[in-house]
Amino acid sequence: MMTVKASHKMLRTVLMFDAATCFAFGLLLCLGAGPLTSLFGLPTDLLLFAGLILFPCAVLMFVVAKQPNPSLALVWLIILGNLGWVLGSIAILILPIGAPTAIGYGFVILQALGVLGIATFEYRTIARHSLSPAA
């Protein structure tokens, strides 16, 4: 059976990974918004603002990951934020926003699946080990 200390370490590790990927994708979308627009068939402003949104998310994830006992409320906020990102990604493909190319569809779907996977892992970590703020 995994100890609470090991569970917190696992949760902090996945939160740090989440923060790193948010930061990296934020840089990719902000710095590459222009060239990615034609490649993905998505509006430049959408890519730029999506990238900008990721920076404060990455900071929150990093701060929570650095806590010895991560705040359960903040972890839930991160999980719900990740799920919101997935829903937003689906909306981009369904709503008349730009004209996504095949590469654009692939990119949006793959990154949404990745975010969903991270959110699922975060959820399973707190659910499986009954982590709480005081644990």
SEKE-574414 format. One record per atom (N, C-alpha, C, O): residue in one letter; x, y, z. Coordinates in steps of 0.2 Angstrom, whole numbers, padded with zeros to 4 digits, always signed. Atoms other than C-alpha are relative to their C-alpha. Layout:
REM residues N
aXYZ ...
This chain:
REM residues 135
m+0004-0006+0000 m+0000+0000+0000 m+0004+0006+0000 m+0009+0007+0004 m-0004-0006+0001 m+0007+0017-0005 m-0002+0005+0006 m-0008+0005+0008 t+0001-0004-0005 t+0009+0029+0009 t-0002+0007-0002 t-0002+0009-0008 v+0002-0007+0002 v+0002+0047+0010 v+0006+0004-0003 v+0005+0008-0008 k-0006-0004+0002 k+0019+0054+0008 k+0002-0002-0007 k+0004+0003-0011 a-0002+0002+0007 a+0023+0044-0008 a-0006+0002-0004 a-0004+0004-0010 s+0006-0003+0004 s+0005+0049-0014 s+0001+0007-0002 s+0000+0009-0007 h-0001-0007+0001 h+0009+0067-0012 h+0006+0001-0005 h+0006+0006-0009 k-0006-0001+0005 k+0026+0065-0021 k-0003-0002-0007 k-0001+0002-0011 m+0002+0002+0006 m+0017+0056-0035 m-0005+0006-0003 m-0004+0008-0009 l+0004-0005+0002 l+0004+0070-0036 l+0004+0006-0002 l+0003+0010-0007 r-0004-0006+0001 r+0017+0084-0035 r+0004-0001-0007 r+0005+0003-0010 t-0003+0001+0006 t+0026+0075-0049 t-0004+0001-0006 t-0002+0004-0011 v+0005-0001+0006 v+0011+0075-0061 v-0002+0007+0000 v-0003+0009-0006 l+0001-0007+0000 l+0007+0093-0056 l+0006+0004-0003 l+0005+0008-0007 m-0006-0003+0003 m+0025+0098-0061 m+0000-0002-0007 m+0002+0003-0011 f+0000+0001+0007 f+0023+0089-0077 f-0005+0004-0004 f-0004+0006-0009 d+0005-0004+0002 d+0007+0097-0080 d+0002+0008-0001 d+0001+0011-0006 a-0003-0007+0001 a+0015+0114-0077 a+0005+0001-0005 a+0004+0006-0009 a-0005-0001+0005 a+0029+0111-0088 a-0003-0001-0007 a-0001+0003-0012 t+0003+0001+0007 t+0018+0105-0103 t-0004+0007-0001 t-0004+0009-0007 c+0004-0007+0001 c+0007+0121-0100 c+0005+0005-0002 c+0003+0009-0007 f-0005-0005+0002 f+0022+0132-0101 f+0003-0001-0007 f+0003+0004-0011 a-0002+0002+0007 a+0029+0123-0116 a-0005+0002-0006 a-0003+0005-0011 f+0005-0002+0005 f+0013+0124-0125 f-0002+0007-0001 f-0004+0010-0006 g+0001-0007+0000 g+0010+0142-0120 g+0005+0003-0004 g+0004+0008-0008 l-0005-0003+0004 l+0027+0146-0128 l-0001-0001-0007 l-0001+0003-0012 l+0001+0002+0007 l+0023+0136-0144 l-0005+0004-0003 l-0005+0007-0008 l+0006-0003+0003 l+0006+0144-0146 l+0001+0008-0001 l-0001+0011-0006 c-0001-0007+0000 c+0012+0162-0142 c+0005+0002-0005 c+0004+0006-0009 l-0005-0002+0005 l+0028+0162-0152 l-0001-0002-0007 l+0001+0000-0012 g+0001+0003+0007 g+0022+0151-0166 g-0007+0002-0003 g-0009-0001-0008 a+0007-0002+0002 a+0004+0159-0168 a-0001+0001-0007 a-0005-0001-0010 g+0001-0002+0007 g+0007+0166-0185 g+0001-0006-0004 g-0003-0007-0008 p-0001+0006+0004 p+0015+0151-0193 p-0005-0006+0001 p-0007-0009-0004 l+0005+0005-0002 l+0003+0139-0184 l-0007+0001-0003 l-0010-0003-0004 t+0007-0001+0003 t-0012+0148-0191 t-0001-0003-0006 t-0006-0006-0007 s+0001+0003+0006 s-0010+0142-0208 s+0001-0007+0000 s-0003-0011-0004 l-0001+0007-0001 l-0004+0125-0203 l-0006-0003+0003 l-0008-0009+0001 f+0006+0003-0004 f-0019+0122-0191 f-0006+0002-0003 f-0011-0001-0002 g+0007-0003+0002 g-0032+0133-0200 g-0004+0003+0005 g-0010+0003+0005 l+0004-0004-0005 l-0036+0142-0184 l+0002+0007+0001 l+0008+0008-0001 p-0002-0007-0001 p-0036+0160-0180 p+0006+0002+0004 p+0007-0001+0009 t-0006-0002-0003 t-0020+0168-0175 t-0002+0003+0008 t+0002+0001+0012 d+0002-0002-0007 d-0029+0177-0160 d-0002-0006+0005 d+0000-0006+0011 l+0002+0005-0004 l-0036+0161-0154 l+0006-0004+0003 l+0007-0006+0009 l-0006+0004-0002 l-0019+0152-0154 l+0004+0005+0005 l+0007+0002+0010 l-0004-0005-0004 l-0011+0168-0146 l-0003+0000+0007 l+0001-0001+0012 f+0004-0001-0006 f-0024+0170-0132 f+0000-0007+0004 f+0000-0007+0010 a-0001+0006-0003 a-0024+0151-0129 a+0007-0001+0003 a+0007-0004+0009 g-0007+0000-0003 g-0005+0152-0126 g+0000+0004+0006 g+0003+0002+0011 l+0000-0004-0005 l-0007+0166-0115 l-0003-0002+0007 l-0001-0001+0012 i+0004+0003-0005 i-0020+0158-0104 i+0004-0006+0004 i+0004-0007+0010 l-0003+0006-0003 l-0008+0143-0101 l+0006+0003+0005 l+0007-0001+0009 f-0005-0002-0004 f+0005+0154-0092 f-0002+0000+0007 f+0001-0003+0012 p+0003+0000-0007 p-0005+0158-0076 p-0002-0007+0002 p-0001-0009+0008 c+0002+0007-0002 c-0011+0140-0076 c+0006-0004+0002 c+0007-0008+0007 a-0006+0003-0001 a+0007+0134-0077 a+0003+0002+0007 a+0005-0002+0011 v-0002-0003-0006 v+0011+0145-0062 v-0003-0003+0006 v-0001-0005+0011 l+0004+0004-0005 l-0003+0138-0052 l+0002-0007+0001 l+0003-0009+0007 m-0002+0007-0001 m+0002+0120-0055 m+0006+0000+0003 m+0007-0005+0007 f-0007+0000-0003 f+0020+0124-0051 f-0001+0001+0008 f+0003-0002+0012 v+0001-0001-0008 v+0015+0132-0034 v-0003-0005+0004 v-0001-0007+0009 v+0004+0006-0004 v+0003+0118-0029 v+0005-0006+0000 v+0005-0009+0005 a-0004+0006+0000 a+0016+0105-0034 a+0006+0001+0005 a+0009-0004+0007 k-0005-0002-0005 k+0029+0114-0023 k-0002-0001+0007 k+0002-0001+0012 q+0002+0001-0007 q+0018+0112-0008 q+0001-0007+0003 q+0000-0012-0001 p-0002+0007-0003 p+0023+0098+0004 p-0006-0004+0000 p-0006-0010-0001 n+0007+0003+0001 n+0004+0093+0005 n-0004+0004-0004 n-0007+0009-0002 p+0004-0004+0004 p-0004+0100-0010 p-0007+0001+0002 p-0011-0004+0004 s+0006-0002-0002 s-0020+0109-0007 s-0005-0004-0005 s-0005-0003-0011 l+0005+0003+0004 l-0035+0098-0012 l-0004+0004-0004 l-0006+0002-0010 a+0004-0005+0004 a-0045+0113-0017 a+0003+0002-0006 a+0000+0003-0012 l-0004-0003+0006 l-0032+0119-0029 l+0001-0006-0005 l+0001-0005-0011 v-0001+0005+0005 v-0029+0102-0036 v-0007-0001-0004 v-0007-0003-0010 w+0007+0000+0004 w-0048+0101-0040 w-0001+0005-0005 w-0003+0004-0010 l+0001-0006+0005 l-0047+0118-0048 l+0004-0002-0006 l+0002+0000-0012 i-0004+0002+0006 i-0033+0111-0059 i-0003-0005-0004 i-0003-0005-0010 i+0003+0005+0003 i-0042+0096-0063 i-0006+0002-0004 i-0007+0001-0010 l+0006-0003+0004 l-0058+0106-0068 l+0002+0004-0005 l-0001+0005-0011 g-0003-0004+0005 g-0047+0118-0077 g+0002-0004-0006 g+0001-0002-0012 n-0002+0004+0005 n-0040+0104-0087 n-0006-0003-0004 n-0006-0003-0010 l+0006+0002+0003 l-0057+0097-0091 l-0003+0005-0004 l-0006+0004-0010 g+0003-0005+0003 g-0063+0114-0096 g+0004+0001-0007 g+0001+0003-0012 w-0004-0001+0006 w-0048+0115-0108 w-0002-0005-0006 w-0002-0004-0011 v+0002+0006+0005 v-0053+0098-0116 v-0007+0002-0003 v-0008+0001-0009 l+0006-0002+0003 l-0071+0104-0118 l+0001+0006-0005 l-0003+0006-0010 g-0001-0006+0005 g-0065+0121-0126 g+0003-0003-0006 g+0002+0000-0012 s-0003+0003+0006 s-0054+0110-0138 s-0005-0003-0004 s-0005-0002-0010 i+0005+0003+0004 i-0069+0100-0143 i-0004+0006-0003 i-0006+0005-0009 a+0004-0006+0002 a-0079+0117-0145 a+0003+0003-0006 a+0000+0005-0011 i-0003-0003+0006 i-0066+0123-0157 i-0001-0004-0006 i-0001-0001-0012 l+0001+0004+0006 l-0068+0109-0168 l-0007-0001-0003 l-0008-0002-0008 i+0007+0001+0002 i-0087+0109-0168 i-0003+0007-0002 i-0007+0007-0007 l+0002-0007+0002 l-0090+0128-0169 l+0003+0003-0006 l+0009+0000-0008 p-0003-0003+0006 p-0087+0138-0184 p+0006+0005+0002 p+0005+0011+0001 i-0006-0004-0002 i-0070+0145-0178 i+0005-0002-0005 i+0009-0007-0004 g-0005+0002+0005 g-0058+0145-0193 g-0002-0005-0004 g-0008-0007-0004 a+0001+0006+0005 a-0057+0131-0205 a+0006-0005+0002 a+0011-0005-0002 p-0006+0004-0002 p-0046+0118-0196 p+0002-0005-0006 p-0002-0008-0009 t-0002+0005+0004 t-0035+0108-0207 t+0001-0007+0003 t-0001-0008+0009 a+0000+0007-0003 a-0032+0089-0205 a+0006+0001+0005 a+0005-0003+0011 i-0005-0001-0006 i-0016+0094-0195 i-0003+0004+0006 i-0001+0002+0011 g+0003-0003-0006 g-0026+0106-0185 g-0004-0004+0004 g-0004-0004+0010 y+0004+0005-0003 y-0039+0093-0181 y+0004-0005+0004 y+0003-0006+0010 g-0004+0005-0004 g-0025+0081-0176 g+0003+0003+0006 g+0003+0000+0011 f-0003-0004-0006 f-0016+0094-0165 f-0005+0001+0005 f-0003-0001+0011 v+0005-0002-0005 v-0032+0099-0156 v-0002-0006+0003 v-0002-0007+0010 i+0002+0006-0003 i-0037+0081-0153 i+0005-0003+0004 i+0004-0005+0010 l-0006+0003-0004 l-0020+0075-0148 l+0001+0004+0007 l+0002+0001+0012 q-0002-0004-0006 q-0017+0089-0136 q-0006-0001+0005 q-0005-0001+0011 a+0006+0001-0004 a-0035+0087-0129 a+0000-0007+0004 a-0001-0007+0010 l-0001+0006-0003 l-0032+0069-0126 l+0006+0000+0005 l+0005-0004+0011 g-0006-0001-0005 g-0015+0073-0117 g-0003+0003+0006 g-0001+0001+0012 v+0003-0004-0006 v-0024+0085-0106 v-0005-0004+0004 v-0005-0004+0010 l+0005+0004-0003 l-0038+0073-0102 l+0004-0006+0004 l+0002-0007+0009 g-0004+0005-0003 g-0025+0060-0098 g+0004+0002+0007 g+0004-0001+0012 i-0003-0003-0006 i-0016+0071-0086 i-0005+0002+0006 i-0004+0000+0011 a+0005-0001-0005 a-0032+0076-0077 a-0003-0006+0003 a-0004-0006+0009 t+0002+0007-0002 t-0037+0058-0076 t+0005-0002+0005 t+0003-0005+0011 f-0006+0002-0004 f-0020+0054-0068 f-0001+0004+0007 f+0000+0001+0012 e+0000-0004-0006 e-0022+0069-0056 e-0006-0003+0005 e-0005-0003+0011 y+0006+0002-0004 y-0040+0063-0051 y+0001-0007+0003 y+0000-0007+0009 r-0001+0007-0003 r-0035+0045-0049 r+0005+0000+0006 r+0004-0004+0011 t-0005+0000-0005 t-0020+0050-0038 t-0004+0002+0007 t-0003+0000+0012 i+0003-0002-0006 i-0031+0060-0026 i-0006-0005+0002 i-0007-0006+0008 a+0006+0005-0002 a-0046+0047-0026 a+0003-0006+0002 a+0000-0008+0007 r-0002+0006-0002 r-0036+0032-0025 r+0003+0000+0007 r+0003-0005+0011 h-0004-0001-0006 h-0026+0038-0010 h-0003+0004+0005 h+0000+0006+0011 s+0004-0004-0004 s-0039+0048-0002 s+0004+0006+0003 s+0004+0007+0009 l-0004-0005-0002 l-0028+0063-0001 l-0004+0006+0003 l-0009+0007+0000 s+0003-0006-0002 s-0033+0078+0009 s+0005+0005+0002 s+0011+0004+0002 p-0005-0006-0001 p-0026+0095+0013 p+0004-0002+0007 p+0010+0000+0007 a-0003+0001-0006 a-0022+0089+0031 a+0005-0007+0000 a+0008-0008+0005 a-0003+0006+0000 a-0015+0072+0026 a+0008+0000-0001 a+0011-0004-0001 
